[in-house]
Amino acid sequence: MSTRERRERSDKVDEELTSLFHGALSQLGISERSAALAAVGGYGRGELSPGSDLDLLILHTGLTPEDLKDFVNAFLYPLWSTNKKIDYSLRTKSETLSAAEDDIKVALGLLDLRHVAGNSDLTEEVATASLEQWRKEYKKNLPKLRASLDERHDRAGELAYLLEPDLKEARGGLRDINSLRALAKLDLIDVALDRVAAAESVLMNVRDALHESSKRDRDQLLFTEQDKVATLLKYADADVLMLDVAKSARAVDYTASRTWDRIERLSKRNLFKRSRPIGVAKGLVSFDGELAIDEGYEIESDSALGLRAAAIAAQNGLHLTVDACIDMATRIQDLPTPWPRQTREDLVTLIGAGEHMIETFEALDQEGLIGRWIPEWSHVRFLPQRNVLHRHTVDRHMLETAFRAAALTRKVHRPDLLLIAALFHDIGKGFPNKDHSEYGEVLIQPLARRMGFDDEDVATLALMIKHHLLLSAVATRRDLDDPQTILFVLSHIKDAETLELLHALSIADGEATGTTAWSKWKAGLVQDLVNRCLAAMAGIAPAPQLELTEEQIAIAQSGELTISLHPRDENYVIEIISPDRTGLLSIVAAVLSISRLDVRSARTRTIGSSAVMTWLVALDAFAPVPTQEGLHALLSKALDREIDINKRIEERISNYRKYPGIPTPPPVVTATNDLATNATVVEVRTHDKPGVLFNVSRTISKFGVDIRAAIVATLGAEAFDTIYITDLQGNALSEEKAKILANQVENYLLTL
């Protein structure tokens, strides 16, 4: 099974066809100048597999219908009598070009036209004219080609992730390689055919072996054939074979996706010229929907660049350029241990980007960056699952689970832990004689610590991965009316916050596995189990308010505005103590936003007539280094209404909107009364963006209530804010007013 064997097989058929062709012409007295025989498709490329059809084009210069009928019978009957599969067309030059203009399949086939017998000048004329027509009509042909690819991919799926893939038709298969060749012949952009050469060889060899073992022209590699094909090709076993197939298909799909992305973006511009790069973040620029490394940026000194670039690309709907991925793979240094907080947040932001995350993750994985940052990933990369419940390889299943988890981030208090657990829930698979859930618990702990999670979060992640099948198994196998069933779950899951995380992970995992593993019936059983467990728990307590030091209390009692600023790792801690007033939280949030300080977390609390605030902020790449004096002056002006806060915030939001962005789940706002503090607790879960906290707190203040405390957290790309409010008499709101307030905040966020 090799290129040489396919070439020899094609040459042998050439000899047979040449003899029959000339014999038929001679028998009927037809001049050899009147006709030519050409091969198209795989035969035209000299790539005949054992079961391949013979794709033939019989060209002529205007023979009569009677002569053509007699000639075809004389030429092809000996082949038909041996049951050889032949797909032939009978056309003049003009008929051929006309057919190519109307049918994209004909146009593609002619790009592989190869002379076999007869009038070689006629074949050359058609080959030259069809290539010229292909290039001239590219604006009409490209949409047709893309539509045919999309239809085929929808029908056949993704070769790299299917357990019984179609080697020819599926996405990342042999037809996609042929499409890349067709794109290369347009001479519009460079197509990296060298990146798929090895992959093509693997896929062609596997296809040849499949034809050989099945004795049919089958292109779908079924379970029943995988062991036979592996033996023929001398693989250790079928799993090793499928690993090689998946790896090859991923290389093809990655190259094809990047090629199409660039063609489609550049085709919208005249002369295929790039626009001027725009700075997006430290070391990164965007242009024409792509994200690249700023020219001259010192990559070697910025180990965090890779995940920062990935997070920005995924969240903004941009495509990482191939050059950027290669440069990062070859030039950036390894990440420190533990990772900086911002790098961990960048990973969470990447995972939470939904469907666009998969493309960005794949770009990084193709260049080996994921394996460098997360060595544990290398074991599950391309790992097949010979399991009828699963549709995908292990790594793709985990990506699909993370994609679905991104839609559930509004349902949990810790979206970052949900996304990390979703991405790594099956990290323990593929190790002989090890339960993947239990071994996953072992693997995730050092990985999570390396990422910088604290001990409590590490323990939660380990529990989630160990028990990611618990709820589904219990819900479908045990009696939910039996109190012992609920006690069994509670013996493993001790608190409501972890239970909601595990519930969301169960949903994401089930949906990613497929309808055979997840259904409305099963989802309903799991929800019923969770409801019963929550009823047996005390519920989820509100986030605790800020504890004040004696020094902070003394400053607050002085009634003066004070600001202190301290660097912490790559971030800054800002403490603000100010006389309290209506809208104070929104004004401070606005000052930080227009100073290009991105809030990572914050805790605020009102004491007497003053408010104490502690903010953890990250510095925007294009912001000047903040100073206590500068922040004090700006906040003083804002409090005295000497600057138009609303206008400045809108300018920041407008700059953010210039990038396409990605679809995100709608915001969720709830309001419940907390007996312990006699306050109404408003919880806001939404996608983070400039001005969110400003707009949320301003909307609450306009409702005619006091904000007594706030706990703000940015987890990846998600904002989770908890705000304690009271009415003007210092009491919690009525249930009706609390509901109205929550609806107003939620509706306002939907307009942003």
C-alpha positions in Angstrom: 0.0 0.0 0.0 2.0 2.9 -1.3 2.2 5.7 -3.8 4.4 3.5 -6.0 1.8 0.8 -6.0 -1.0 3.2 -6.9 1.1 4.6 -9.7 1.9 1.1 -11.0 -1.8 0.1 -10.8 -2.6 3.2 -12.8 0.1 2.5 -15.4 -1.2 -1.0 -15.9 -4.7 0.3 -16.5 -3.2 2.9 -18.9 -1.7 0.1 -21.0 -4.9 -1.9 -21.2 -7.0 1.2 -22.0 -4.6 2.4 -24.7 -4.7 -1.0 -26.4 -8.5 -1.1 -26.4 -8.8 2.6 -27.4 -6.6 2.3 -30.5 -8.2 -1.1 -31.3 -11.7 0.4 -31.4 -10.5 3.4 -33.5 -8.9 1.0 -36.0 -11.8 -1.3 -36.1 -14.2 1.5 -37.0 -11.8 3.4 -39.3 -11.8 6.5 -37.1 -8.7 8.8 -37.3 -6.6 9.0 -34.1 -6.7 12.8 -34.6 -10.4 12.7 -34.1 -10.4 11.4 -30.5 -8.5 11.3 -27.3 -8.7 9.4 -24.1 -8.0 11.2 -20.8 -8.1 10.2 -17.2 -9.7 12.4 -14.5 -10.1 12.4 -10.8 -8.0 9.9 -8.8 -7.1 8.0 -11.9 -6.0 11.2 -13.5 -3.6 11.8 -10.6 -2.3 8.3 -11.0 -3.8 7.3 -7.6 -5.8 4.2 -8.3 -6.8 2.2 -5.3 -7.8 -1.5 -5.6 -11.5 -0.7 -5.7 -11.5 2.6 -7.5 -13.7 3.5 -10.4 -12.1 4.3 -13.7 -13.0 8.0 -14.4 -12.6 8.6 -18.1 -13.2 11.5 -20.5 -13.4 10.6 -24.1 -12.8 13.7 -26.2 -13.7 14.0 -29.9 -13.6 16.6 -32.6 -17.2 16.2 -33.8 -17.9 12.5 -34.6 -21.5 11.6 -35.5 -23.8 10.1 -32.8 -23.7 6.8 -34.7 -19.9 6.7 -34.8 -19.7 7.6 -31.1 -22.2 4.9 -30.1 -20.3 2.2 -32.1 -16.9 3.4 -30.7 -18.0 3.4 -27.1 -19.4 -0.2 -27.5 -16.2 -1.4 -29.1 -13.9 0.4 -26.6 -15.7 -0.3 -23.3 -17.4 -3.6 -23.9 -14.3 -5.7 -23.0 -14.1 -3.8 -19.7 -17.8 -4.1 -18.9 -17.6 -7.8 -19.5 -15.1 -8.1 -16.7 -17.4 -6.1 -14.3 -15.0 -3.2 -14.1 -16.6 0.0 -12.8 -16.3 2.7 -15.3 -17.5 6.3 -15.1 -17.1 7.9 -18.5 -18.1 11.1 -20.3 -18.2 11.7 -24.1 -17.7 15.3 -25.1 -16.1 17.8 -27.5 -13.9 20.5 -26.2 -16.7 23.1 -26.1 -19.1 20.6 -24.5 -16.5 19.9 -21.8 -15.9 23.5 -20.9 -19.7 24.1 -20.9 -20.2 21.2 -18.5 -17.4 22.5 -16.3 -19.0 25.9 -16.1 -22.3 24.4 -15.0 -21.1 21.6 -12.7 -18.4 22.1 -10.0 -17.6 18.4 -9.9 -16.8 18.4 -13.6 -14.6 21.5 -13.2 -12.7 19.9 -10.3 -12.2 16.6 -12.2 -10.7 18.5 -15.2 -8.0 20.0 -13.0 -6.6 16.4 -12.7 -6.9 15.7 -16.5 -4.2 13.4 -17.8 -3.7 12.2 -21.3 -3.8 8.4 -21.9 -4.3 7.7 -25.6 -5.2 9.3 -28.9 -4.8 12.9 -29.9 -2.6 14.4 -27.2 -3.0 17.9 -28.6 -6.7 17.7 -28.0 -6.2 16.6 -24.4 -3.7 19.4 -23.9 -6.1 22.0 -25.3 -8.9 20.9 -23.0 -6.5 20.8 -20.0 -5.2 24.3 -20.7 -8.6 25.8 -21.4 -10.3 24.2 -18.3 -7.5 25.6 -16.0 -7.9 29.1 -17.6 -11.7 28.9 -17.1 -11.2 27.7 -13.5 -9.0 30.7 -12.7 -11.2 33.2 -14.7 -14.4 32.1 -13.1 -13.1 31.7 -9.5 -15.6 34.2 -8.0 -18.4 32.0 -9.3 -16.8 28.7 -8.6 -15.6 29.3 -5.0 -19.1 29.6 -3.5 -20.1 26.4 -5.4 -17.1 24.6 -4.1 -17.6 25.8 -0.5 -21.3 24.8 -0.7 -20.4 21.3 -1.9 -17.9 21.0 0.9 -20.4 22.1 3.6 -23.0 19.7 2.3 -20.5 16.8 2.3 -19.2 17.6 5.8 -22.7 17.9 7.2 -23.5 14.5 5.7 -20.3 12.6 6.5 -19.1 14.4 9.7 -15.5 15.0 10.8 -13.1 12.2 10.0 -10.7 13.0 12.9 -13.3 12.5 15.5 -15.6 9.8 14.2 -15.2 6.2 15.3 -16.2 4.8 11.9 -15.1 7.5 9.5 -15.5 7.9 5.8 -11.9 8.3 4.6 -12.9 10.1 1.4 -16.0 12.1 2.1 -15.7 13.2 5.7 -14.2 16.5 6.7 -10.4 16.2 6.8 -10.5 13.4 4.2 -9.2 12.8 0.8 -11.7 15.0 -1.0 -10.7 17.9 1.1 -7.1 17.4 0.0 -8.3 17.5 -3.6 -10.1 20.7 -2.9 -6.9 22.2 -1.5 -5.2 21.3 -4.8 -7.9 23.1 -6.7 -7.5 26.2 -4.5 -3.8 26.1 -5.1 -4.3 26.2 -8.8 -6.1 29.5 -8.6 -2.8 31.2 -7.7 -4.6 33.6 -5.3 -2.9 32.7 -2.1 -0.2 30.2 -1.1 -1.8 26.8 -0.1 0.3 24.8 2.3 0.0 21.5 0.5 3.3 20.4 2.1 1.5 20.3 5.4 -0.9 17.6 4.2 1.5 15.4 2.2 2.2 13.0 5.0 -1.5 12.9 6.0 -2.5 12.1 2.4 -0.1 9.2 2.3 -1.6 7.7 5.5 -5.2 8.1 4.4 -4.5 6.7 0.9 -2.7 3.7 2.4 -5.5 3.0 4.8 -8.1 3.3 2.0 -6.1 0.9 -0.2 -5.9 -1.6 2.7 -9.7 -1.2 3.3 -10.4 -2.0 -0.3 -8.0 -5.0 -0.1 -9.5 -6.4 3.1 -13.1 -5.9 2.2 -12.8 -6.8 -1.4 -15.1 -3.8 -2.1 -14.7 -0.1 -3.0 -15.8 0.9 0.5 -14.4 4.1 2.0 -16.0 4.0 5.4 -13.7 2.4 7.9 -16.1 0.3 10.0 -15.3 -1.3 13.4 -15.4 -4.7 11.7 -12.7 -3.7 9.2 -10.3 -1.8 11.5 -8.4 -4.8 12.9 -8.0 -6.3 9.4 -6.7 -3.0 8.0 -4.3 -2.5 11.0 -2.9 -6.0 10.4 -2.4 -5.4 6.6 -0.6 -2.1 7.3 1.4 -3.6 10.2 0.0 -1.4 13.0 0.3 -2.7 16.5 -3.5 -2.7 16.7 -6.6 -0.9 15.5 -6.3 1.8 18.1 -2.9 2.8 16.8 -4.3 2.8 13.3 -7.2 5.1 14.3 -4.8 7.3 16.1 -2.8 7.8 12.9 -6.0 8.4 10.9 -7.2 11.0 13.4 -3.9 12.8 13.4 -3.8 12.9 9.6 -7.3 14.1 9.3 -6.7 16.9 11.8 -3.8 18.1 9.8 -5.9 18.2 6.6 -8.9 19.9 8.3 -6.6 22.5 10.0 -4.9 23.4 6.7 -8.2 23.4 4.8 -9.9 25.6 7.4 -7.1 28.1 7.5 -7.0 28.2 3.7 -10.8 28.8 3.4 -10.8 31.4 6.2 -8.2 33.4 4.5 -9.7 33.1 1.0 -13.1 34.2 2.3 -11.8 37.1 4.3 -9.5 38.4 1.6 -12.0 37.9 -1.2 -14.0 40.7 0.4 -11.2 43.1 -0.3 -9.9 44.4 -3.6 -6.7 42.8 -4.9 -6.4 40.5 -1.9 -4.6 43.2 0.2 -4.5 43.2 3.9 -5.8 46.1 5.9 -3.8 48.1 8.4 -3.1 46.1 11.7 -4.9 47.4 14.7 -3.5 46.9 18.2 -5.7 44.6 20.3 -3.6 43.7 23.3 0.0 43.6 24.4 2.0 42.2 21.5 -1.1 41.4 19.4 -2.8 43.1 16.4 -5.8 42.3 14.3 -6.5 42.7 10.6 -9.1 41.2 8.2 -10.5 39.0 10.9 -7.1 37.6 11.9 -5.1 37.9 15.0 -1.3 38.2 14.6 1.7 39.0 16.6 2.8 42.7 16.4 5.8 43.1 14.2 9.0 43.4 16.3 7.4 42.3 19.5 9.8 40.4 21.8 8.0 37.0 22.0 10.8 35.4 23.9 10.2 37.6 27.0 6.4 36.9 27.2 5.6 33.4 28.1 1.9 34.3 28.7 1.5 35.5 25.1 0.1 32.2 23.7 -2.9 31.8 26.0 -3.5 35.6 25.9 -3.7 35.4 22.1 -5.9 32.4 22.2 -8.3 34.0 24.7 -8.6 37.2 22.7 -9.0 35.4 19.4 -11.7 33.0 20.6 -13.7 35.7 22.5 -13.6 38.2 19.6 -14.3 35.8 16.8 -10.8 36.3 15.3 -8.6 33.6 13.7 -5.1 33.1 14.9 -2.7 33.3 11.9 -0.6 30.2 11.1 2.5 32.3 11.4 1.5 33.5 14.9 1.0 29.9 16.0 4.3 28.8 14.6 6.2 31.8 16.1 4.7 31.1 19.5 5.5 27.4 19.3 9.1 28.0 18.4 9.9 31.2 20.3 8.0 31.6 23.6 9.3 30.3 26.8 7.6 27.7 29.0 5.0 29.0 31.5 6.2 29.5 35.1 4.8 27.2 37.9 2.3 28.1 39.1 0.8 30.0 36.2 0.1 33.7 36.8 -3.5 34.4 37.6 -4.1 36.2 34.4 -2.8 33.2 32.4 -5.2 30.9 34.2 -8.0 33.3 33.5 -7.0 33.4 29.8 -7.4 29.6 29.6 -10.8 29.8 31.2 -11.7 32.6 28.8 -10.6 30.5 25.9 -12.6 27.5 27.0 -15.7 29.6 27.6 -15.7 30.9 24.0 -18.0 28.1 22.9 -17.8 26.8 19.3 -15.1 29.3 18.3 -12.9 27.8 21.1 -12.6 24.5 19.2 -11.0 26.2 16.2 -8.6 28.2 18.3 -7.7 25.2 20.5 -7.1 23.2 17.3 -4.7 25.8 15.9 -2.7 25.7 19.1 -2.7 21.9 19.3 -1.5 21.5 15.7 1.6 23.5 16.5 2.2 21.5 19.8 1.4 24.4 22.1 -1.3 22.6 24.1 1.0 19.7 24.8 3.7 22.2 26.1 1.3 23.9 28.5 -0.6 20.8 29.5 1.5 17.7 29.0 -1.3 15.5 30.3 -3.2 16.4 27.1 -0.7 14.6 24.9 -1.9 11.2 26.1 -5.5 11.8 25.0 -4.7 13.6 21.8 -6.4 11.7 18.9 -7.2 8.8 21.4 -10.0 6.7 19.9 -12.9 5.3 21.9 -14.1 2.0 20.7 -17.4 2.5 22.5 -20.8 2.5 20.8 -22.0 5.4 23.1 -19.3 7.8 21.9 -19.1 9.6 18.5 -15.7 11.2 19.0 -12.1 10.6 20.0 -11.4 11.4 23.6 -9.8 14.8 23.0 -12.7 16.0 20.7 -15.3 14.7 23.2 -13.7 16.8 26.0 -13.7 19.8 23.7 -17.4 19.2 22.8 -18.2 18.9 26.5 -16.4 22.2 27.2 -18.3 23.8 24.3 -21.6 22.7 25.8 -20.5 23.7 29.3 -20.0 27.3 28.0 -23.7 27.5 27.5 -24.3 26.6 31.1 -22.1 29.1 32.8 -25.1 31.2 34.0 -26.4 28.2 36.0 -23.4 27.9 38.4 -21.6 30.1 40.8 -18.1 29.1 39.6 -18.1 29.0 35.8 -14.4 28.8 35.8 -14.4 25.4 37.7 -17.2 24.1 35.4 -15.2 24.9 32.3 -11.9 23.5 33.6 -13.7 20.3 34.7 -15.5 20.0 31.4 -12.3 20.2 29.4 -10.4 17.6 31.6 -13.2 15.3 32.8 -11.9 12.4 30.8 -8.2 13.1 31.2 -7.8 9.7 32.9 -8.8 7.7 29.8 -6.5 5.5 27.8 -4.5 4.0 30.7 -4.7 0.2 30.9 -6.2 -1.3 34.1 -7.1 2.2 35.5 -10.6 3.5 36.1 -10.6 6.7 34.1 -12.7 8.7 36.7 -10.5 7.7 39.6 -7.2 8.2 37.6 -8.6 11.5 36.3 -8.9 12.6 40.0 -5.2 11.8 40.4 -4.1 13.6 37.3 -6.2 16.8 37.7 -4.7 17.7 41.1 -1.1 18.6 40.1 -2.4 20.1 36.8 -4.8 22.4 38.7 -2.1 23.4 41.2 0.2 24.2 38.3 -2.5 26.4 36.9 -2.6 28.3 40.2 -5.9 27.1 41.7 -5.9 27.1 45.5 -6.3 23.9 47.6 -10.1 24.3 47.9 -10.6 24.7 44.2 -8.2 21.8 43.5 -10.3 19.6 45.8 -13.5 20.6 44.0 -12.1 19.9 40.6 -10.8 16.5 41.7 -14.2 15.6 43.1 -16.0 16.7 40.0 -13.8 14.6 37.7 -14.0 11.6 40.0 -17.8 11.7 40.2 -18.7 13.2 36.8 -20.8 10.0 36.1 -22.3 9.9 39.5 -25.6 11.8 38.9 -26.3 10.1 35.6 -25.6 6.6 37.0 -27.7 7.1 40.2 -30.6 8.8 38.4 -31.0 5.9 36.0 -30.2 2.9 38.2 -31.6 3.6 41.6 -35.0 4.4 43.1 -35.2 8.2 43.6 -38.0 7.7 46.2 -35.7 5.8 48.4 -34.1 8.1 51.1 -31.0 6.0 50.9 -30.4 7.1 47.3 -30.3 10.7 48.3 -28.1 10.0 51.3 -25.7 8.1 49.0 -25.3 11.1 46.7 -24.9 13.4 49.7 -22.2 11.2 51.1 -20.0 12.2 48.1 -21.3 15.7 47.4 -21.4 17.8 50.6 -22.6 21.2 49.4 -25.1 22.7 47.0 -22.5 24.7 45.1 -20.6 21.6 44.1 -23.8 19.8 43.3 -24.8 22.5 40.8 -21.4 22.3 39.2 -21.7 18.5 38.9 -25.2 18.8 37.5 -24.0 21.2 34.8 -21.0 18.9 34.0 -23.4 15.9 33.7 -25.5 17.8 31.2 -22.5 19.0 29.1 -20.9 15.5 29.1 -24.2 13.8 28.2 -25.0 16.2 25.3 -21.4 15.9 24.0 -21.7 12.1 24.0 -24.8 12.0 21.9 -28.5 11.0 21.9 -27.6 7.4 22.8 -26.2 8.6 26.2 -28.4 11.6 26.8 -32.1 12.2 26.3 -35.0 14.3 27.7 -35.9 11.3 29.8 -32.5 11.0 31.3 -32.1 14.8 31.8 -35.4 14.8 33.7 -34.3 12.0 36.0 -31.0 13.8 36.8 -32.9 17.1 37.4 -35.2 15.3 39.8 -32.3 13.7 41.6 -30.6 17.1 42.0 -33.8 18.8 43.2 -34.2 16.1 45.9 -30.6 16.5 46.9 -30.9 20.3 47.1 -34.0 20.0 49.2 -31.9 17.9 51.7 -29.2 20.6 51.8 -29.2 24.0 53.4 -28.8 25.7 50.0 -26.1 28.0 48.7 -25.2 30.8 51.0 -24.5 34.3 49.6 -20.9 35.3 49.2 -19.6 36.8 52.5 -19.2 40.5 52.8 -15.9 42.3 53.2 -14.3 42.0 56.7 -12.9 45.4 57.7 -9.7 46.1 59.7 -9.6 48.6 62.5 -7.4 50.9 60.4 -10.1 50.9 57.6 -12.8 51.6 60.1 -10.8 54.6 61.5 -10.3 56.0 58.0 -13.9 55.5 57.1 -15.0 57.4 60.2 -12.8 60.4 59.2 -15.1 60.9 56.2 -12.3 61.7 53.8 -11.6 60.2 50.3 -8.4 58.1 50.4 -6.9 55.8 47.8 -4.0 53.4 48.1 -2.4 51.5 45.2 -0.2 48.4 45.5 1.1 46.1 42.7 0.4 42.4 43.2 2.1 40.1 40.7 0.8 41.3 37.2 -2.2 43.1 38.8 -2.9 46.0 41.2 -4.8 46.1 44.4 -6.6 49.4 44.9 -8.2 50.3 48.2 -10.7 53.2 48.1 -12.4 54.6 51.2 -14.9 57.3 50.4 -17.9 59.1 51.9 -20.9 57.1 50.8 -23.4 58.5 48.3 -26.0 57.3 45.8 -24.3 55.7 42.8 -20.8 55.5 44.4 -20.2 52.0 43.2 -21.1 52.8 39.6 -18.9 56.0 39.7 -15.9 54.1 41.0 -16.4 51.3 38.5 -16.6 53.9 35.7 -13.4 55.6 36.8 -11.5 52.3 36.8 -13.0 51.4 33.4 -12.1 54.7 31.7 -8.6 54.3 33.3 -8.4 51.0 31.3 -8.2 49.0 34.5 -10.0 45.7 34.1 -11.6 44.5 37.3 -10.7 40.9 38.3 -12.4 41.0 41.7 -13.7 43.5 44.3 -15.3 43.6 47.7 -17.1 46.7 49.0 -18.9 47.4 52.2 -20.7 50.4 53.7 -20.0 51.4 57.3 -21.7 54.4 58.8 -21.6 57.2 56.3 -18.6 55.8 54.3 -17.8 52.9 52.0 -14.7 50.7 52.0 -13.7 49.1 48.7 -10.9 46.7 47.8 -10.4 46.2 44.1 -8.1 43.7 42.2 -7.5 45.1 38.7 -5.5 44.2 35.6 -3.8 46.9 33.5 -5.0 47.1 29.9 -2.1 46.7 27.4 -2.5 50.3 26.1 -3.1 52.0 29.5 -0.6 54.1 31.3 0.7 52.8 34.7 -1.8 54.0 37.3 -0.8 56.2 40.3 -2.6 56.9 43.5 -2.5 60.7 42.8 -4.0 60.2 39.3 -6.8 57.9 40.5 -7.6 60.2 43.4 -7.8 63.2 41.1 -10.0 61.4 38.5 -12.3 60.0 41.1 -12.7 63.4 42.8 -13.7 65.0 39.5 -16.1 62.2 38.8 -17.7 62.6 42.2 -18.0 66.3 41.7 -19.4 65.7 38.2 -16.6 67.6 36.5 -16.3 64.9 33.8 -19.0 63.2 31.8 -18.8 59.6 33.0 -21.5 58.3 30.7 -19.8 59.6 27.6 -16.4 58.3 28.6 -17.8 54.8 29.3 -19.6 54.8 25.9 -16.3 55.5 24.2 -14.7 52.5 25.9 -17.7 50.3 25.0 -17.5 51.5 21.3 -13.9 50.6 21.1 -14.8 47.1 22.4 -17.6 46.7 19.8 -15.3 47.0 16.8 -14.4 43.3 17.1 -17.0 40.8 15.9 -17.3 38.9 19.1 -19.0 35.6 19.7 -22.5 34.5 20.7 -22.9 34.2 24.5 -25.7 33.0 26.8 -28.1 35.7 27.9 -27.5 37.3 31.3 -29.2 35.9 34.4 -30.1 38.1 37.4 -31.7 36.9 40.6 -32.8 38.7 43.8 -33.4 36.9 47.1 -33.6 38.1 50.7 -30.9 37.1 53.1 -32.2 36.9 56.7 -28.7 37.0 58.2 -28.0 40.5 56.9 -31.6 41.8 56.4 -30.7 42.7 52.9 -31.8 41.7 49.4 -29.0 39.9 47.5 -28.8 40.5 43.8 -26.7 38.0 41.8 -25.7 39.0 38.3 -24.2 36.5 35.9 -23.2 37.8 32.5 -20.5 38.0 29.9 -17.8 40.4 31.0 -17.2 43.5 28.9 -16.3 47.1 29.6 -18.9 49.0 31.6 -20.8 46.0 32.9 -20.4 46.8 36.6 -21.0 50.5 36.0 -24.2 49.8 34.2 -25.4 47.2 36.7 -24.8 49.4 39.7 -26.2 52.5 38.1 -29.4 50.6 37.2 -29.7 49.4 40.8 -29.1 52.9 42.2 -31.8 54.3 39.9 -34.3 51.9 41.5 -34.2 54.0 44.7 -32.2 51.6 47.0 -29.0 51.6 48.9 -26.1 49.4 47.9 -24.7 48.2 51.2 -22.0 45.8 49.9 -20.8 44.2 46.7 -18.7 41.1 45.9 -17.4 41.2 42.3 -15.6 38.4 40.5 -14.4 38.0 36.9 -13.9 34.4 36.1 -12.4 34.0 32.6 -14.8 35.9 30.4 -17.7 35.7 32.9 -18.7 38.3 35.4 -20.4 37.1 38.6 -21.4 40.0 40.8 -23.2 39.7 44.2 -24.7 43.0 45.5 -26.4 43.5 48.8 -29.1 46.2 48.8 -31.7 47.6 51.2 -34.5 50.1 50.9 -33.9 53.6 52.2 -35.0 52.5 55.7 -32.3 49.8 55.7 -34.6 46.8 55.2 -34.7 44.1 52.6 -37.0 44.7 49.6 -40.4 43.0 49.4 -40.4 39.8 47.2 -42.3 41.7 44.5 -40.0 44.7 44.4 -36.9 42.4 44.4 -38.3 40.5 41.4 -39.0 43.8 39.5 -35.5 45.0 40.2 -33.9 41.8 39.0 -36.0 41.9 35.8 -35.0 45.6 35.2 -31.3 44.8 35.5 -31.5 41.7 33.3 -33.4 43.5 30.6 -30.9 46.4 30.7 -28.0 43.9 30.3 -29.7 42.4 27.2 -29.4 45.8 25.5 -25.7 46.2 26.0 
